[in-house]
Amino acid sequence: MVYREGFCSWRVTMDITVMTFNLRVNVRQDSDNAWPNRITEVTEAIKKAGAAIVCTQEGTHAMLQDLQPLLPDYAWLGDGRQGGNEDEHCAVFYHRGLLKPVESGISVYPNFLNSSVI
């Protein structure tokens, strides 16, 4: 326990696994490697890693929705590059049993979509 000027708090140390995963957009020309053929492998890799946090790239809203029922212990945060559900997302999945978001926002410039235009 740490005591400082009238405040009492607990310091907790927690080891967690953080994973990054490029989902690769769903491109029909990928043939055998197209998204519908990768969903199961993606979810198995995430579950096997036991990650508390999974940062994804290139997932569309539809792809993230495909993953959600296969990863029932996880929820995700994130918007599309152009805002809302449009375009690719940099979504962050988190294990609901281990973490609870306090606030969300991915951009350094939250008032500007696709902040590379700054």
DSSP file with accessible surface (Angstrom, degrees, kcal/mol):
  #  RESIDUE AA STRUCTURE BP1 BP2  ACC     N-H-->O    O-->H-N    N-H-->O    O-->H-N    TCO  KAPPA ALPHA  PHI   PSI    X-CA   Y-CA   Z-CA
    1    1 A M              0   0  148      0, 0.0     2,-0.4     0, 0.0     9,-0.2   0.000 360.0 360.0 360.0 141.2    0.0    0.0    0.0
    2    2 A V  E     -A    9   0A  48      7,-2.7     7,-2.1     2,-0.0     2,-0.5  -0.938 360.0-163.2-114.4 131.5    1.2    3.5   -0.8
    3    3 A Y  E     +A    8   0A 168     -2,-0.4     2,-0.3     5,-0.2     5,-0.2  -0.963  15.9 164.2-116.4 128.8    0.3    6.5    1.3
    4    4 A R  E >   -A    7   0A 171      3,-2.3     3,-2.3    -2,-0.5    -2,-0.0  -0.917  64.9 -35.2-147.7 117.7    0.7   10.0    0.0
    5    5 A E  T 3  S-     0   0  171     -2,-0.3     3,-0.1     1,-0.3    -2,-0.0   0.836 125.6 -36.0  39.3  58.7   -0.9   13.2    1.4
    6    6 A G  T 3  S+     0   0   57      1,-0.2     2,-0.5     0, 0.0    -1,-0.3   0.476 115.3 112.8  83.4  -1.2   -4.2   11.8    2.5
    7    7 A F  E <   -A    4   0A 144     -3,-2.3    -3,-2.3     2,-0.0     2,-0.5  -0.901  45.9-166.0-108.2 136.2   -4.5    9.3   -0.4
    8    8 A C  E     +A    3   0A  80     -2,-0.5     2,-0.3    -5,-0.2    -5,-0.2  -0.972  19.4 163.0-116.6 128.6   -4.3    5.6    0.0
    9    9 A S  E     -A    2   0A  63     -7,-2.1    -7,-2.7    -2,-0.5     2,-0.4  -0.986  33.4-125.7-145.4 157.9   -3.8    3.5   -3.0
   10   10 A W        -     0   0  197     -2,-0.3     2,-0.6    -9,-0.2    -2,-0.0  -0.857  16.7-146.0-102.4 135.7   -2.8    0.0   -4.0
   11   11 A R        -     0   0  195     -2,-0.4     2,-0.5     2,-0.0    -2,-0.0  -0.917  21.0-171.1-101.1 120.9    0.0   -0.5   -6.5
   12   12 A V        -     0   0  118     -2,-0.6     2,-0.5     2,-0.0    -2,-0.0  -0.943  11.8-154.8-117.9 132.4   -0.7   -3.6   -8.6
   13   13 A T        +     0   0  128     -2,-0.5     2,-0.4     2,-0.0    -2,-0.0  -0.909  17.2 179.2-104.7 134.1    1.7   -5.2  -11.0
   14   14 A M        -     0   0   98     -2,-0.5     2,-0.5     2,-0.0    -2,-0.0  -0.992  21.2-146.4-139.6 126.0    0.3   -7.2  -13.8
   15   15 A D        +     0   0  159     -2,-0.4     2,-0.3     2,-0.0    -2,-0.0  -0.821  28.9 174.1 -88.7 128.0    2.0   -9.1  -16.6
   16   16 A I        -     0   0   71     -2,-0.5     2,-0.5    35,-0.0    35,-0.1  -0.950  29.8-126.3-132.2 155.6    0.0   -9.0  -19.8
   17   17 A T        -     0   0   74     33,-0.4    35,-2.3    -2,-0.3    36,-1.6  -0.885  22.3-165.5-100.7 129.7    0.6  -10.2  -23.3
   18   18 A V  E     -b   53   0B  88     -2,-0.5     2,-0.4    33,-0.2    36,-0.2  -0.953   8.1-170.6-115.6 134.8    0.0   -7.6  -26.1
   19   19 A M  E     -b   54   0B  38     34,-2.8    36,-3.2    -2,-0.4     2,-0.4  -0.937  13.6-154.2-127.4 144.0   -0.2   -8.7  -29.7
   20   20 A T  E     -b   55   0B  98     -2,-0.4     2,-0.4    34,-0.2    36,-0.2  -0.948  16.1-177.1-116.0 142.4   -0.3   -6.9  -33.0
   21   21 A F  E     -b   56   0B  45     34,-2.7    36,-1.7    -2,-0.4     2,-0.9  -0.935  22.0-150.5-146.2 115.5   -2.0   -8.5  -36.0
   22   22 A N  E     -b   57   0B  79     -2,-0.4    36,-0.2    34,-0.2    34,-0.1  -0.792  13.9-171.4 -84.7 109.3   -2.2   -7.2  -39.5
   23   23 A L        -     0   0    0     34,-2.2    35,-0.2    -2,-0.9    -1,-0.2   0.719  26.9-138.4 -74.5 -21.0   -5.5   -8.7  -40.7
   24   24 A R        -     0   0  104     33,-0.5     3,-0.1    -3,-0.1    34,-0.1   0.775  27.4 -87.7  58.8 123.7   -5.0   -7.7  -44.3
   25   25 A V        -     0   0   28      1,-0.2     2,-0.9    34,-0.1    34,-0.1  -0.037  49.3 -92.1 -53.8 158.3   -8.1   -6.3  -46.0
   26   26 A N        +     0   0   82     32,-0.1     2,-0.6     8,-0.1    -1,-0.2  -0.656  51.6 176.0 -78.7 105.0  -10.4   -8.7  -47.7
   27   27 A V    >   -     0   0   36     -2,-0.9     3,-2.2     6,-0.1     4,-0.1  -0.961  25.3-152.9-116.2 115.3   -9.2   -8.9  -51.3
   28   28 A R  G >  S+     0   0  222     -2,-0.6     3,-1.9     1,-0.3     6,-0.2   0.844  93.4  66.5 -56.3 -33.6  -11.0  -11.4  -53.5
   29   29 A Q  G 3  S+     0   0  162      1,-0.3    -1,-0.3    -3,-0.1     3,-0.2   0.645  80.3  80.3 -65.4 -12.6   -7.9  -11.8  -55.7
   30   30 A D  G X  S-     0   0   36     -3,-2.2     3,-2.8     1,-0.2    -1,-0.3   0.568  75.2-176.3 -71.0  -8.5   -6.1  -13.4  -52.7
   31   31 A S  G X  S+     0   0   80     -3,-1.9     3,-1.9     1,-0.3    -1,-0.2  -0.213  71.1  15.4  53.5-112.5   -8.0  -16.6  -53.7
   32   32 A D  G 3  S+     0   0  133      1,-0.3    -1,-0.3    -3,-0.2    -2,-0.1   0.713 131.9  52.5 -66.2 -20.1   -7.1  -19.2  -51.0
   33   33 A N  G <  S+     0   0  112     -3,-2.8    -1,-0.3    -6,-0.1    -2,-0.2   0.274  80.6 127.5 -99.1  10.8   -5.8  -16.4  -48.7
   34   34 A A  S X  S-     0   0   10     -3,-1.9     3,-1.7    -6,-0.2     4,-0.5  -0.256  77.4 -98.5 -64.5 156.8   -8.9  -14.3  -48.9
   35   35 A W  G >> S+     0   0    3      1,-0.3     3,-2.3     2,-0.2     4,-1.4   0.851 119.7  58.9 -48.7 -47.8  -10.4  -13.2  -45.6
   36   36 A P  G 34 S+     0   0   82      0, 0.0     4,-0.3     0, 0.0    -1,-0.3   0.823 108.2  48.7 -57.3 -25.4  -13.2  -15.9  -45.4
   37   37 A N  G <4 S+     0   0   89     -3,-1.7     4,-0.2    -6,-0.2    -2,-0.2   0.503 113.6  46.8 -88.8  -6.4  -10.4  -18.5  -45.6
   38   38 A R  T <> S+     0   0   36     -3,-2.3     4,-2.6    -4,-0.5     5,-0.2   0.554  83.0  90.6-109.3 -13.0   -8.3  -16.9  -42.8
   39   39 A I  H  X S+     0   0   26     -4,-1.4     4,-2.5     1,-0.2     5,-0.2   0.915  89.6  46.5 -55.3 -49.1  -10.9  -16.1  -40.1
   40   40 A T  H  > S+     0   0   84     -4,-0.3     4,-2.5     1,-0.2    -1,-0.2   0.926 113.4  48.4 -62.6 -43.9  -10.5  -19.4  -38.3
   41   41 A E  H  > S+     0   0  136     -4,-0.2     4,-2.2     2,-0.2    -1,-0.2   0.886 110.8  51.9 -64.4 -38.4   -6.7  -19.2  -38.3
   42   42 A V  H  X S+     0   0    7     -4,-2.6     4,-2.2     2,-0.2    -2,-0.2   0.953 111.8  45.1 -62.6 -49.4   -6.7  -15.6  -37.1
   43   43 A T  H  X S+     0   0    7     -4,-2.5     4,-2.6    -5,-0.2     5,-0.2   0.904 112.4  51.9 -65.1 -37.6   -9.0  -16.4  -34.1
   44   44 A E  H  X S+     0   0  117     -4,-2.5     4,-2.6    -5,-0.2    -1,-0.2   0.905 109.2  50.3 -64.1 -39.8   -7.0  -19.5  -33.3
   45   45 A A  H  X S+     0   0   39     -4,-2.2     4,-2.0     2,-0.2    -2,-0.2   0.911 111.8  47.6 -64.8 -41.7   -3.7  -17.5  -33.3
   46   46 A I  H  X>S+     0   0    0     -4,-2.2     4,-1.2     2,-0.2     5,-0.9   0.942 114.4  45.8 -65.3 -46.2   -5.3  -14.8  -31.0
   47   47 A K  H  <5S+     0   0  117     -4,-2.6     3,-0.4     1,-0.2    -2,-0.2   0.916 111.8  51.8 -63.7 -41.5   -6.6  -17.4  -28.6
   48   48 A K  H  <5S+     0   0  191     -4,-2.6    -1,-0.2     1,-0.2    -2,-0.2   0.890 107.4  52.7 -63.7 -38.2   -3.4  -19.4  -28.5
   49   49 A A  H  <5S-     0   0   43     -4,-2.0    -1,-0.2    -5,-0.2    -2,-0.2   0.784  94.7-147.1 -68.5 -25.7   -1.4  -16.2  -27.7
   50   50 A G  T  <5 +     0   0   47     -4,-1.2   -33,-0.4    -3,-0.4    -3,-0.1   0.829  30.3 180.0  62.9  30.6   -3.7  -15.5  -24.8
   51   51 A A      < -     0   0    0     -5,-0.9   -33,-0.2     1,-0.1    -1,-0.2  -0.385  32.3-157.3 -69.6 139.6   -3.2  -11.8  -25.4
   52   52 A A  S    S+     0   0    2    -35,-2.3    43,-2.5     1,-0.3     2,-0.4   0.781  88.2  30.5 -80.0 -30.5   -5.0   -9.3  -23.1
   53   53 A I  E     -bC  18  94B  40    -36,-1.6   -34,-2.8    41,-0.2     2,-0.5  -0.998  66.0-172.2-132.6 131.7   -4.7   -6.7  -25.9
   54   54 A V  E     -bC  19  93B   0     39,-2.6    39,-3.2    -2,-0.4     2,-0.6  -0.971   8.4-160.5-126.3 113.4   -4.7   -7.3  -29.6
   55   55 A C  E     -bC  20  92B  42    -36,-3.2   -34,-2.7    -2,-0.5     2,-0.3  -0.843  16.7-165.6 -93.6 122.4   -3.9   -4.3  -31.8
   56   56 A T  E     -b   21   0B   2     35,-3.3     2,-0.3    -2,-0.6   -34,-0.2  -0.784  10.1-163.0-111.9 155.1   -5.1   -4.9  -35.4
   57   57 A Q  E     +b   22   0B  56    -36,-1.7   -34,-2.2    -2,-0.3   -33,-0.5  -0.942  67.7  15.3-129.4 154.7   -4.4   -3.2  -38.7
   58   58 A E  S    S+     0   0   54     -2,-0.3     2,-0.5    31,-0.3    32,-0.1   0.560  79.7 141.0  64.0  13.4   -6.2   -3.2  -42.0
   59   59 A G  E     -E   89   0C   0     30,-1.1    30,-2.6   -34,-0.1    -1,-0.2  -0.731  42.4-144.0 -86.2 130.4   -9.4   -4.8  -40.7
   60   60 A T  E  >  -E   88   0C  43     -2,-0.5     4,-2.4    28,-0.2     5,-0.2  -0.432  30.8-103.6 -81.0 166.7  -12.7   -3.4  -42.2
   61   61 A H  H  > S+     0   0   46     24,-0.5     4,-2.5    26,-0.5     5,-0.2   0.919 123.9  53.1 -57.8 -41.4  -15.7   -3.1  -40.0
   62   62 A A  H  > S+     0   0   62      1,-0.2     4,-1.8     2,-0.2    -1,-0.2   0.901 108.5  49.7 -62.0 -40.3  -17.2   -6.2  -41.6
   63   63 A M  H  > S+     0   0    2      2,-0.2     4,-1.7     1,-0.2    -1,-0.2   0.916 110.9  49.1 -64.9 -42.0  -14.0   -8.2  -40.8
   64   64 A L  H  X S+     0   0    0     -4,-2.4     4,-1.8     1,-0.2    -2,-0.2   0.896 109.7  52.0 -65.5 -37.7  -14.1   -7.1  -37.2
   65   65 A Q  H  < S+     0   0   94     -4,-2.5    -1,-0.2    -5,-0.2    -2,-0.2   0.848 106.3  55.1 -65.7 -34.4  -17.7   -8.0  -37.0
   66   66 A D  H  < S+     0   0   70     -4,-1.8     4,-0.5     1,-0.2    -1,-0.2   0.873 110.1  46.6 -62.3 -38.7  -16.8  -11.5  -38.3
   67   67 A L  H >X S+     0   0    0     -4,-1.7     4,-1.0     1,-0.2     3,-0.9   0.839  94.9  76.2 -73.4 -35.0  -14.2  -11.9  -35.5
   68   68 A Q  G >< S+     0   0   38     -4,-1.8     3,-1.1     1,-0.3     6,-0.2   0.886  95.8  44.1 -52.7 -50.3  -16.4  -10.8  -32.6
   69   69 A P  G 34 S+     0   0   96      0, 0.0    -1,-0.3     0, 0.0    -2,-0.1   0.791 113.7  52.8 -68.3 -21.0  -18.6  -13.9  -32.3
   70   70 A L  G <4 S+     0   0   69     -3,-0.9    -2,-0.2    -4,-0.5     3,-0.1   0.580 112.4  45.7 -86.4 -11.6  -15.5  -16.1  -32.6
   71   71 A L    X<  +     0   0    1     -3,-1.1     3,-2.2    -4,-1.0    -1,-0.2  -0.558  67.3 162.8-125.4  64.7  -13.7  -14.1  -29.8
   72   72 A P  T 3  S+     0   0   80      0, 0.0    -1,-0.1     0, 0.0    -2,-0.1   0.722  71.7  60.3 -64.0 -19.1  -16.4  -13.9  -27.2
   73   73 A D  T 3  S+     0   0   96     -3,-0.1    23,-2.8    22,-0.1    24,-0.5   0.512 101.1  70.5 -82.8  -4.4  -14.0  -13.0  -24.4
   74   74 A Y  E <   -D   95   0B  10     -3,-2.2     2,-0.3    21,-0.3    21,-0.2  -0.831  54.7-172.9-115.8 151.6  -12.9   -9.9  -26.3
   75   75 A A  E     -D   94   0B  11     19,-2.0    19,-2.7    -2,-0.3     2,-0.3  -0.843  19.7-143.1-125.1 166.7  -14.5   -6.5  -27.1
   76   76 A W  E     -D   93   0B  43     -2,-0.3     2,-0.3    17,-0.2    17,-0.2  -0.968  10.5-159.6-138.3 156.4  -13.0   -4.0  -29.4
   77   77 A L  E     +D   92   0B  51     15,-2.0    15,-2.6    -2,-0.3     2,-0.2  -0.942  39.1  92.7-125.4 148.4  -12.6   -0.2  -29.8
   78   78 A G        -     0   0   21     -2,-0.3     2,-0.3    13,-0.2    13,-0.1  -0.530  46.4-129.7 143.4 153.7  -11.8    1.8  -32.9
   79   79 A D        -     0   0  108     11,-0.2    11,-0.8    -2,-0.2     6,-0.2  -0.844  37.6 -90.2-121.7 162.7  -13.1    3.7  -35.9
   80   80 A G  B >   -F   89   0C   5      4,-3.2     3,-2.2    -2,-0.3     9,-0.2  -0.220  43.0-102.7 -67.4 162.3  -12.4    3.5  -39.5
   81   81 A R  T 3  S+     0   0  107      7,-2.5    33,-0.7     1,-0.3     6,-0.1   0.821 126.2  41.2 -57.0 -32.7   -9.7    5.7  -41.1
   82   82 A Q  T 3  S-     0   0   93      4,-0.7    -1,-0.3     1,-0.3     5,-0.1   0.284 129.1 -90.8 -97.9   8.5  -12.4    8.0  -42.4
   83   83 A G  S X  S+     0   0   15     -3,-2.2     3,-1.5     3,-0.3    -1,-0.3   0.000  88.7  22.5  98.9 153.2  -14.5    7.8  -39.2
   84   84 A G  T 3  S-     0   0   38      1,-0.2    -4,-3.2    -4,-0.1    -1,-0.3  -0.244 124.5 -28.9  59.8-135.3  -17.3    5.6  -38.2
   85   85 A N  T 3  S+     0   0   90     -6,-0.2   -24,-0.5    -3,-0.1    -1,-0.2   0.305 104.8 113.1 -98.8   5.8  -17.5    2.2  -39.9
   86   86 A E  S <  S-     0   0  135     -3,-1.5    -4,-0.7    -6,-0.1    -3,-0.3  -0.524  70.4 -11.4 -84.0 148.4  -15.9    3.3  -43.2
   87   87 A D  S    S-     0   0   66     -7,-0.2   -26,-0.5    -2,-0.2     2,-0.1   0.035 105.4 -22.0  66.9-170.2  -12.6    2.1  -44.6
   88   88 A E  E     -E   60   0C  52    -28,-0.1    -7,-2.5    -8,-0.1     2,-0.3  -0.420  63.3-145.8 -74.0 150.9   -9.9    0.2  -42.7
   89   89 A H  E     -EF  59  80C   2    -30,-2.6   -30,-1.1    -9,-0.2     2,-0.6  -0.844  18.7-149.3-114.5 151.1   -9.7    0.2  -38.9
   90   90 A C        -     0   0   72    -11,-0.8     2,-0.2    -2,-0.3   -11,-0.2  -0.827  41.9-178.8-108.9  81.1   -6.8    0.1  -36.4
   91   91 A A        -     0   0    0     -2,-0.6   -35,-3.3   -13,-0.1     2,-0.5  -0.584  22.8-147.0 -88.0 149.7   -9.0   -1.6  -33.9
   92   92 A V  E     -CD  55  77B  45    -15,-2.6   -15,-2.0   -37,-0.2     2,-0.4  -0.968  10.3-160.5-117.5 114.7   -7.9   -2.6  -30.4
   93   93 A F  E     -CD  54  76B   1    -39,-3.2   -39,-2.6    -2,-0.5     2,-0.4  -0.751  11.2-170.5 -88.7 141.9   -9.3   -5.8  -29.0
   94   94 A Y  E     -CD  53  75B  42    -19,-2.7   -19,-2.0    -2,-0.4     2,-0.6  -0.985  29.4-110.7-134.9 145.6   -9.2   -6.3  -25.2
   95   95 A H  E >>  - D   0  74B  42    -43,-2.5     4,-2.5    -2,-0.4     3,-1.4  -0.654  23.7-151.0 -75.8 117.0   -9.9   -9.2  -23.0
   96   96 A R  T 34 S+     0   0  134    -23,-2.8    -1,-0.2    -2,-0.6   -22,-0.1   0.770  92.9  56.5 -61.9 -29.3  -13.1   -8.3  -21.1
   97   97 A G  T 34 S+     0   0   66    -24,-0.5    -1,-0.3     1,-0.1     3,-0.1   0.647 118.8  30.7 -77.6 -14.4  -12.1  -10.5  -18.1
   98   98 A L  T <4 S+     0   0   90     -3,-1.4     2,-0.3     1,-0.2    -2,-0.2   0.706 119.9  34.8-112.5 -31.6   -8.8   -8.7  -17.6
   99   99 A L     <  -     0   0   48     -4,-2.5    -1,-0.2   -47,-0.1    -5,-0.1  -0.939  48.9-165.7-133.3 152.4   -9.3   -5.1  -18.8
  100  100 A K        -     0   0  181     -2,-0.3     2,-0.1    -3,-0.1    -4,-0.0  -0.990  31.0-120.9-135.2 123.1  -11.9   -2.4  -18.8
  101  101 A P        -     0   0   52      0, 0.0     3,-0.1     0, 0.0    -7,-0.0  -0.392  20.7-171.9 -66.1 140.6  -11.4    0.7  -21.0
  102  102 A V  S    S-     0   0  141      1,-0.5     2,-0.3    -2,-0.1     0, 0.0   0.767  73.3 -15.2 -97.2 -38.2  -11.4    3.9  -19.2
  103  103 A E        -     0   0  173      2,-0.0    -1,-0.5     0, 0.0     2,-0.3  -0.974  65.7-145.2-158.8 157.5  -11.4    6.1  -22.3
  104  104 A S        +     0   0   82     -2,-0.3     2,-0.2    -3,-0.1   -26,-0.0  -0.965  33.8 128.5-133.0 154.6  -10.8    5.5  -26.0
  105  105 A G        -     0   0   64     -2,-0.3    -2,-0.0   -28,-0.0   -28,-0.0  -0.450  24.2-168.5 161.5 120.3   -9.3    7.5  -28.8
  106  106 A I        +     0   0  100     -2,-0.2     2,-0.1     4,-0.1   -15,-0.0   0.828  60.1  84.6 -95.9 -33.6   -6.6    6.4  -31.2
  107  107 A S        -     0   0   45      1,-0.1     6,-0.0     2,-0.1     4,-0.0  -0.392  64.4-145.5 -78.5 143.0   -5.6    9.5  -33.0
  108  108 A V  S    S+     0   0  123      1,-0.3    -1,-0.1    -2,-0.1     3,-0.1   0.800 108.9  42.5 -67.7 -28.3   -3.0   12.0  -31.7
  109  109 A Y  S >  S+     0   0  112      3,-0.2     3,-2.3     1,-0.1    -1,-0.3  -0.709  74.8 175.3-116.2  75.8   -5.3   14.6  -33.4
  110  110 A P  T 3  S+     0   0   94      0, 0.0    -1,-0.1     0, 0.0    -3,-0.1   0.712  75.6  59.9 -62.3 -18.3   -8.8   13.3  -32.5
  111  111 A N  T 3  S+     0   0  151      1,-0.1     2,-0.5    -3,-0.1    -3,-0.0   0.489 100.3  64.5 -86.0  -2.6  -10.5   16.3  -34.1
  112  112 A F  S <  S-     0   0  113     -3,-2.3     3,-0.4     6,-0.0    -3,-0.2  -0.969  77.1-141.4-125.2 118.2   -9.0   15.4  -37.5
  113  113 A L  S    S+     0   0  103     -2,-0.5     4,-0.3     1,-0.2   -31,-0.1  -0.462  88.7  12.5 -70.3 148.5   -9.8   12.2  -39.3
  114  114 A N  S >  S-     0   0   57    -33,-0.7     3,-1.8     1,-0.2    -1,-0.2   0.962  82.6-157.1  49.3  64.9   -6.9   10.5  -41.1
  115  115 A S  G >  S+     0   0   42     -3,-0.4     3,-1.7     1,-0.3    -1,-0.2   0.489  74.7  90.6 -63.4   1.1   -4.5   12.8  -39.3
  116  116 A S  G 3  S+     0   0   96      1,-0.3    -1,-0.3    -4,-0.0    -2,-0.1   0.683  74.9  71.8 -67.4 -12.0   -1.8   12.4  -42.0
  117  117 A V  G <         0   0  106     -3,-1.8    -1,-0.3    -4,-0.3    -2,-0.2   0.554 360.0 360.0 -79.8  -4.5   -3.4   15.5  -43.6
  118  118 A I    <         0   0  106     -3,-1.7    -9,-0.0    -4,-0.1    -6,-0.0  -0.582 360.0 360.0 -85.5 360.0   -2.0   17.7  -40.9
